[in-house]
Amino acid sequence: MAKQSWITRNARKARTVAKYAKLRAKLKAEKDYDGITMLPRDASPTRLVNRCEVTGRRRGFIRRFKMSRITFREMASNGMIPGVTKSSW
């Protein structure tokens, strides 16, 4: 489990990105890059980190399921993810 402070920090960054999204798009369309630099750093969407929704882990993230590889494996083995079965051939 990730530290709660990292999870809340990423959530705060997501709120900041959403808050400045329209303004960033407008400044980018006008090619006003000086105006973009005046915005807060966390307004950039590249500063967001993909985190597991269950544990908050950032490494080994599977985008399709929005969870880490470890959580995915545990939940798939327990049959908690519909449509996912262990392969065998």
For each residue, the residues with C-beta under 8 A, 3 or more apart:
1: 55 56 57
2: 6 7 51 52 55 56 57 58
3: 6 7 56
4: 7 8 56
5: 8 9
6: 2 3 9 10 51 56 58
7: 2 3 4 10 11 51 56
8: 4 5 11 12
9: 5 6 12 13
10: 6 7 13 14 48 49 51
11: 7 8 14 15
12: 8 9 15 16 42
13: 9 10 16 17 42 47 48
14: 10 11 17 18 48
15: 11 12 18 19
16: 12 13 19 20 40 42 43
17: 13 14 20 21 42 43 44 45 47 48
18: 14 15 21
19: 15 16 43
20: 16 17 23 24 39 40 43
21: 17 18 24 25 45
22: 25 26
23: 20 26 27 39
24: 20 21 27 28 36 39 43 44
25: 21 22 28 29
26: 22 23 29 30
27: 23 24 30 32 33 35 36 39
28: 24 25 31 32 36
29: 25 26
30: 26 27 35
31: 28
32: 27 28 35 36
33: 27 36 37
34: 37 38
35: 27 30 32 38 39
36: 24 27 28 32 33 39
37: 33 34
38: 34 35
39: 20 23 24 27 35 36 43 44
40: 16 20 43
41: 44 47
42: 12 13 16 17 47
43: 16 17 19 20 24 39 40
44: 17 24 39 41 47
45: 17 21 48
46:
47: 13 17 41 42 44
48: 10 13 14 17 45
49: 10 58
50: 58 61 63 66
51: 2 6 7 10 56 57 58 61
52: 2 55 56 57 58 61 66 67 68 71
53: 66 67
54: 67 68 71 75
55: 1 2 52 67 68 70 71
56: 1 2 3 4 6 7 51 52
57: 1 2 51 52 60 61 68 70 71
58: 2 6 49 50 51 52 61 68
59: 68
60: 57 68 69 70
61: 50 51 52 57 58 66 67 68 69
62: 65 66 67 68 69 72
63: 50 66
64:
65: 62 72 81
66: 50 52 53 61 62 63
67: 52 53 54 55 61 62 71 72 75
68: 52 54 55 57 58 59 60 61 62 71 72
69: 60 61 62 72 73
70: 55 57 60 73 74
71: 52 54 55 57 67 68 74 75
72: 62 65 67 68 69 75 76 81
73: 69 70 76 77
74: 70 71 77 78
75: 54 67 71 72 78 80 81
76: 72 73 79 80 81 84 85 86
77: 73 74 86
78: 74 75
79: 76
80: 75 76
81: 65 72 75 76 84
82:
83:
84: 76 81
85: 76
86: 76 77
87:
88:
89:
